[in-house]
Amino acid sequence: MKIGDIVQQGDRIIKMKGRAPSKQLGVVVEMTVQDFPAKLKGWEKLLGESTVTVLWESGRLTENMAENSLDVITRPEPEE
């Protein structure tokens, strides 16, 4: 994941019973690498090594999201 990627909420970290993840799209506007203390390094694998700020299509800005809570949306390659 990098700044400028289009993302949407994923379900790798939390799956809410009876509720699907939002399909709203957003753009990554900032990423901050987190330095986990040695006794919490296991959380880094689950959450990702960065926190992410996302500007959603609704205009809302969400800060400090776990990197692994988002899925990068990829565009299909154009056909030749």
C-alpha positions, 0 to 999 in steps of 0.5 A: 500500500502507498499514498494515492492508492484507492482503498476500501474497508476489508475484513481481515482484522474484524468481521462483524456478524450480520454486517458486511464491510463498507463498500465506500472508496477512499484514497490513502493520503498519509502513512505513518510507520509504527514502531511496536515495542518488542513485547507487542511485535505480534500485533504488528503482523495482525495490524500492519506496520503502518497507520493510514489516513484515508480521505473517503468519497463522502469527504470524511477523513479517517486517521490512524486506521490499521494498514491491514484493515484496508484492501487496495482496489486495483484496476484491470489492465487495459486490453490490447 
